[in-house]
Amino acid sequence: MTETRTLRRDATENRQALLVAAKAVLNRDPDASLETIAAEAGLSRRAVYGHFATREALVGEVVALGVARVADALTQVRHPDPLVQLALIAAELWREVEHVRVMAMFAVRGPLIEVVTDALRPLRARVLESVRDGAADGSIRTDIDAVVLARLIESAAIAVLDESNRRPIDSGTGCRLAMLAVLSCAGLDWREAGRLIDSTPELSPAGGK
């Protein structure tokens, strides 16, 4: 009985090690081989097949777990001020940057786009709701269709994450850049966006998680 429990524990730990290794390796190289991922986890390629039948199955689980985590974190973000809510969503995206990178890289690859799209639907509805609320109270621009603007705001936040792939950006700077990009897209100029961030406790590093 003890031996069986040990084997189960080892199998669980190996599977978790593979998922962690895959996320790290795929963030560096989305075309990394199964052998590279296995080596990162300290396992043989043969050991991988005990958990995932194919590389695609492993990648699919990494993306599914990542998008579920991101969606859960972002859909819990709520604030009565539409602009602050959008900035908070951008800040949370930055905090989940490792998961977002993997999602972004594989969202356009085959069937994984459906996994990402389905999981992020509630979040996109929240962004659109914020845009419409802000347009109604005059805090968000109205010269762009709300649906289009919501997608542009999402893209603005992702653009900062993409930039962090090209050159190192420290955590505080990246978080602020993500908020500034979203607020600017929503219609604030850079001075207004900066003042909003600096004057809102929830948007300060201490106010975050």
C-alpha positions as CSV (number, residue, x, y, z in Angstrom):
1,M,0.0,0.0,0.0
2,T,2.8,2.4,0.9
3,E,4.6,1.6,-2.3
4,T,1.4,2.3,-4.3
5,R,0.9,5.7,-2.6
6,T,4.5,6.6,-3.3
7,L,4.2,5.7,-7.0
8,R,1.0,7.8,-7.3
9,R,2.7,10.7,-5.5
10,D,5.7,10.5,-7.8
11,A,3.4,10.4,-10.9
12,T,1.6,13.5,-9.7
13,E,4.8,15.3,-9.0
14,N,6.2,14.3,-12.4
15,R,3.1,15.5,-14.2
16,Q,3.2,18.9,-12.4
17,A,6.9,19.2,-13.2
18,L,6.2,18.7,-16.9
19,L,3.5,21.4,-16.8
20,V,5.8,23.8,-15.1
21,A,8.7,23.0,-17.4
22,A,6.5,23.3,-20.5
23,K,5.2,26.7,-19.5
24,A,8.8,28.0,-18.9
25,V,10.2,26.5,-22.1
26,L,7.3,27.5,-24.3
27,N,7.6,31.1,-23.1
28,R,11.1,31.1,-24.4
29,D,10.5,29.0,-27.6
30,P,7.0,28.1,-28.7
31,D,8.4,25.5,-31.0
32,A,10.5,23.7,-28.3
33,S,10.6,20.0,-28.7
34,L,9.2,17.4,-26.3
35,E,12.8,16.4,-25.5
36,T,13.6,20.0,-24.4
37,I,10.6,20.2,-22.2
38,A,11.3,16.8,-20.7
39,A,15.0,17.8,-20.0
40,E,13.8,21.0,-18.3
41,A,11.6,18.8,-16.0
42,G,14.5,16.4,-15.3
43,L,12.6,13.6,-17.0
44,S,13.1,11.4,-20.0
45,R,11.0,11.6,-23.2
46,R,9.7,8.2,-22.4
47,A,8.5,9.4,-19.0
48,V,6.5,12.2,-20.7
49,Y,4.4,9.6,-22.6
50,G,3.2,8.2,-19.3
51,H,1.3,11.5,-18.9
52,F,0.8,12.9,-22.3
53,A,0.3,10.9,-25.5
54,T,1.6,13.8,-27.7
55,R,3.4,17.1,-27.5
56,E,0.1,18.7,-28.6
57,A,-1.7,17.2,-25.6
58,L,0.9,18.6,-23.2
59,V,0.8,22.1,-24.9
60,G,-3.0,22.0,-24.8
61,E,-3.1,21.3,-21.1
62,V,-0.6,24.1,-20.4
63,V,-2.7,26.6,-22.4
64,A,-6.0,25.4,-20.8
65,L,-4.6,25.7,-17.3
66,G,-3.1,29.1,-18.1
67,V,-6.2,30.6,-19.6
68,A,-8.4,29.2,-16.7
69,R,-6.1,30.9,-14.2
70,V,-6.0,34.2,-16.1
71,A,-9.8,34.2,-16.6
72,D,-10.5,33.5,-13.0
73,A,-8.1,36.2,-11.8
74,L,-9.5,38.8,-14.2
75,T,-13.2,38.2,-13.9
76,Q,-12.9,38.9,-10.1
77,V,-11.6,42.4,-10.8
78,R,-14.4,44.9,-10.1
79,H,-14.5,48.6,-9.5
80,P,-17.4,51.1,-9.9
81,D,-15.2,53.5,-12.0
82,P,-15.0,52.1,-15.6
83,L,-11.6,53.6,-16.2
84,V,-10.2,52.2,-12.9
85,Q,-11.7,48.8,-13.7
86,L,-10.0,48.7,-17.1
87,A,-6.7,49.7,-15.5
88,L,-7.0,47.0,-12.9
89,I,-7.7,44.4,-15.6
90,A,-4.5,45.6,-17.3
91,A,-2.5,45.4,-14.1
92,E,-3.8,41.9,-13.4
93,L,-2.9,40.8,-17.0
94,W,0.6,41.9,-16.3
95,R,0.7,39.9,-13.0
96,E,-0.3,36.8,-15.0
97,V,2.2,37.6,-17.8
98,E,3.7,34.1,-18.0
99,H,0.3,32.5,-18.6
100,V,-0.8,35.3,-21.0
101,R,2.3,34.8,-23.1
102,V,1.6,31.1,-23.6
103,M,-2.0,31.8,-24.4
104,A,-1.2,34.5,-26.9
105,M,1.4,32.3,-28.7
106,F,-0.9,29.4,-29.1
107,A,-4.3,31.0,-29.3
108,V,-4.0,31.3,-33.1
109,R,-2.7,27.7,-33.5
110,G,-5.4,25.2,-34.5
111,P,-8.1,24.2,-32.1
112,L,-6.5,26.0,-29.1
113,I,-8.1,29.2,-30.3
114,E,-11.4,27.8,-29.2
115,V,-10.1,27.0,-25.7
116,V,-8.8,30.6,-25.2
117,T,-11.9,32.2,-26.8
118,D,-14.3,30.3,-24.6
119,A,-12.5,30.9,-21.4
120,L,-12.0,34.6,-22.0
121,R,-15.6,35.3,-23.1
122,P,-16.7,36.5,-19.6
123,L,-13.6,38.8,-19.4
124,R,-14.3,40.3,-22.8
125,A,-17.9,40.9,-21.8
126,R,-16.6,42.7,-18.7
127,V,-14.3,45.0,-20.7
128,L,-17.1,45.8,-23.1
129,E,-19.4,46.6,-20.2
130,S,-16.8,49.0,-18.8
131,V,-16.4,50.7,-22.1
132,R,-20.1,51.2,-22.5
133,D,-20.4,52.4,-18.9
134,G,-17.6,54.8,-19.4
135,A,-19.1,56.1,-22.7
136,A,-22.4,56.7,-20.9
137,D,-20.8,58.7,-18.1
138,G,-18.5,60.6,-20.4
139,S,-15.2,59.2,-19.0
140,I,-14.4,57.0,-22.1
141,R,-14.2,58.1,-25.7
142,T,-17.3,57.7,-27.9
143,D,-15.8,58.2,-31.3
144,I,-15.1,54.5,-31.7
145,D,-17.7,51.8,-31.7
146,A,-17.8,50.2,-28.2
147,V,-17.2,46.6,-29.5
148,V,-14.2,47.8,-31.5
149,L,-12.8,49.9,-28.7
150,A,-13.0,47.0,-26.2
151,R,-10.9,44.8,-28.6
152,L,-8.4,47.6,-29.1
153,I,-8.1,48.1,-25.3
154,E,-7.4,44.3,-24.9
155,S,-4.8,44.5,-27.7
156,A,-3.1,47.5,-26.0
157,A,-2.6,45.5,-22.8
158,I,-1.3,42.5,-24.8
159,A,1.1,44.8,-26.7
160,V,2.9,45.6,-23.5
161,L,3.3,42.0,-22.7
162,D,4.7,41.4,-26.1
163,E,7.2,44.2,-25.6
164,S,8.4,42.5,-22.4
165,N,9.3,39.5,-24.6
166,R,11.7,41.7,-26.6
167,R,13.5,43.4,-23.8
168,P,13.4,43.0,-20.0
169,I,10.8,45.2,-18.2
170,D,10.7,45.2,-14.4
171,S,7.5,44.3,-12.7
172,G,6.5,47.8,-11.6
173,T,7.3,49.5,-14.9
174,G,5.5,46.8,-16.8
175,C,2.4,47.1,-14.7
176,R,2.3,50.8,-15.1
177,L,2.9,50.6,-18.9
178,A,0.0,48.2,-19.2
179,M,-2.3,50.5,-17.4
180,L,-1.1,53.6,-19.3
181,A,-1.6,51.8,-22.6
182,V,-5.2,50.8,-21.8
183,L,-6.2,54.2,-20.4
184,S,-4.7,56.0,-23.4
185,C,-6.6,53.7,-25.7
186,A,-9.8,54.5,-23.7
187,G,-9.3,58.2,-24.5
188,L,-7.1,59.7,-21.8
189,D,-4.0,61.6,-22.7
190,W,-0.8,60.5,-21.0
191,R,-0.9,63.2,-18.3
192,E,-4.5,62.3,-17.4
193,A,-3.7,58.6,-17.4
194,G,-0.7,59.2,-15.1
195,R,-2.7,61.3,-12.7
196,L,-5.5,58.7,-12.5
197,I,-3.0,56.0,-11.7
198,D,-1.1,58.1,-9.1
199,S,-4.3,59.3,-7.4
200,T,-6.0,55.9,-7.2
201,P,-4.9,53.7,-4.3
202,E,-6.1,50.5,-5.9
203,L,-3.8,51.2,-8.9
204,S,-0.6,51.7,-6.8
205,P,1.8,48.8,-6.3
206,A,0.7,48.6,-2.6
207,G,-2.9,48.5,-3.6
208,G,-2.3,45.5,-5.9
209,K,-2.0,41.9,-4.9
